[in-house]
Amino acid sequence: MSDTTRRGAGAALFFSTTAFAVSFAVWGLIAALAPTFTQLYNLSATSKSLLIAIPVLLGSVGRLFSGMLADRFGARTVFAALLVFSALPAVAIGFSTSYEQLLILGLLIGLAGTTFPVGVGFTSKWFPAEKQGTALGVYGMGNIGQSVAVFFAPVLALQFGSWRTVFFVFAAATLVWGVVFYLFAKDAPVAAQPKTLGESLGVLKRSKLAWVLSLFYFLTFGGFVALALYMPTFLKEIFDLTPTDAGARTAGFVVLATLMRPVGGFLADRIGGAKVLVGVFAALAALSLLLSFSGIAVFTVGALGCAAALGLGNGAVFKLVPQYFAKETGTVTGLVGAFGGLGGFFPPLELGIVKDLTGVYTLGFVLFAAFAVLCLIVNYLTFIKGRQET
């Protein structure tokens, strides 16, 4: 890795961030229109939660493999291919006619969520170690695609008079940007030889630190995805807001978390990612409990506080990945990203089950707070006291 920023790094960061935003937007479409599907197919809380969570499943598990593919074949080619192929299930959903079809096609649209580690590997190679936290924080602002989906999808559905057209529009944008990325983005020039599958997986066998970072991202990114996906449902069910109002407020949650991500990377560059995570986990343990309050003012404080903390945490975690795994960034990012995605898959299911069993979401938020405390302890023992070993 060069000790100076490579020429062309700014353009590379632009293309990776915008491509990530596009993929994240199409990935979040089903959740954005979940209230519409709930009414259309008369779904229970658990059925709705499964629909919201299902795109996250392939988007999570697939990240490990997309990261390894990027290390082997180049991030530019893999990123472009994922964007192009993600457009296909989006088009198919526009023609779907049942809840069962939505589940199957929703799983396939999860392909769009596998782009994250590809972009991390693509971006990190353009920047020196002391600037990677900030650069990857900026790349992570592609999360704004989620905000685009939750805000504009209901608006466009009203404008066009059909939710189906929304999927066609987002599919077209994804296809076009996949072609643009392939034609104009460039991989950073590196001399490393492609690794075999066994060599790529070797780091996951020998390094406990990769799994610790996966645990942290399970909370920070998974928490962000889960709350962003479920926020329109919370706001409609608990506070009886309209889909458009709920979408606008959810967009605010996503924007704040997105803007705080580069701040987390910047702070991690300055004081270290582990120190940033101490404050993040402590804040999440307290703020998530506010989400169980029925007053919208207290709920809003908790939601926006969690958004800020989650954004900071995401930026801090991905300062640590290339710092300790410079030669296996794509593979380790794939593992960490997979766990982060799974962190977005299970909480919506848990929240739906808790709501069906108890009538409220309170227990779900208590469990979220307890998990934040667990991560705080692991962070202290591994990084602060233990002075980690790779």
HUPERA-V127951 format. One record per pair of residues at least 12 apart in sequence whose ideal C-beta (glycine too) atoms are under 6 Angstrom apart, sorted by the first residue. I is the first residue (numbers start at 1). J is the second residue. Records with the same first field share a line. If there is no record, write none. Layout:
I: J + J
//
This chain:
3: 128
5: 127
6: 126 + 188
9: 126 + 127
12: 126
15: 181 + 185
16: 119 + 122 + 123 + 139
17: 139 + 142
19: 79 + 177 + 181
20: 119 + 142
21: 142 + 144 + 145
22: 174 + 177
23: 83 + 112 + 115
24: 142 + 145 + 146
25: 145 + 148 + 149
26: 86 + 90 + 112 + 170 + 174
27: 55 + 112 + 113
28: 146 + 149
29: 149 + 153 + 170
30: 55 + 106
31: 52 + 229
32: 149 + 150 + 153
33: 153 + 163
34: 48 + 52
35: 236 + 243
36: 163
41: 99
45: 352 + 355 + 356
46: 352 + 353 + 356
49: 348 + 349 + 352
52: 229 + 348
53: 345 + 348 + 349
54: 103 + 106 + 107
55: 106 + 109 + 110
56: 341 + 344 + 345
57: 110 + 345
58: 107 + 110
59: 110 + 113 + 114 + 341
60: 338 + 341 + 342 + 345
61: 338
62: 114
63: 114 + 117 + 334 + 337 + 338 + 341
64: 334 + 335 + 338
66: 114 + 117 + 118
67: 117 + 330 + 331 + 333 + 334
68: 200 + 331
70: 118 + 121 + 330
71: 330 + 331
72: 194
74: 187
75: 118 + 121 + 122 + 187
76: 185 + 187
78: 118
79: 115 + 118 + 181
80: 178 + 181 + 182
82: 115
83: 174 + 177 + 178
84: 175 + 178
86: 111 + 112 + 174
87: 171 + 174 + 175
89: 105 + 108 + 109
90: 109 + 167 + 170 + 171
91: 171
92: 105
93: 105 + 167
94: 164 + 167 + 168
116: 337
117: 330 + 333 + 334 + 337
119: 139
120: 333
121: 329 + 330
123: 135 + 139
124: 322 + 329
125: 188 + 190
126: 188
132: 322
133: 265 + 268 + 269 + 319
134: 265 + 266 + 269
136: 265 + 318
137: 261 + 262 + 265 + 315
138: 262
140: 261 + 314
141: 258 + 261
143: 258
144: 258
146: 228 + 254
147: 251 + 254 + 255
150: 247 + 250 + 251
151: 247 + 248 + 251
153: 166
154: 243 + 244 + 247
200: 331
203: 328
204: 335
207: 390
209: 324 + 388 + 390
210: 332 + 335
212: 382
213: 317 + 320 + 336
214: 335 + 336 + 339
216: 317 + 375
217: 317 + 336 + 339 + 340
218: 339 + 343
219: 371 + 375
220: 310 + 313 + 314 + 317
221: 314 + 340
222: 340 + 343 + 344
223: 310
224: 257 + 310
225: 344
226: 344 + 347 + 348
228: 254
229: 348
230: 348
231: 250 + 253
232: 246 + 247 + 250
235: 249
239: 296
253: 303 + 307
256: 304 + 307 + 308
257: 307 + 310 + 311
260: 308 + 311 + 312
261: 311 + 314 + 315
264: 276 + 312 + 315 + 316
265: 315 + 319
268: 316 + 319
273: 316 + 319 + 320
274: 379 + 383 + 384
276: 316
277: 316 + 379
280: 309 + 312 + 313
281: 372 + 375 + 376
282: 376
283: 309
284: 309 + 372
285: 369 + 372 + 373
287: 302 + 305 + 306
288: 306 + 365 + 368 + 369
289: 369
290: 302
291: 365
292: 362 + 365
321: 333
324: 390
350: 364
351: 364
//
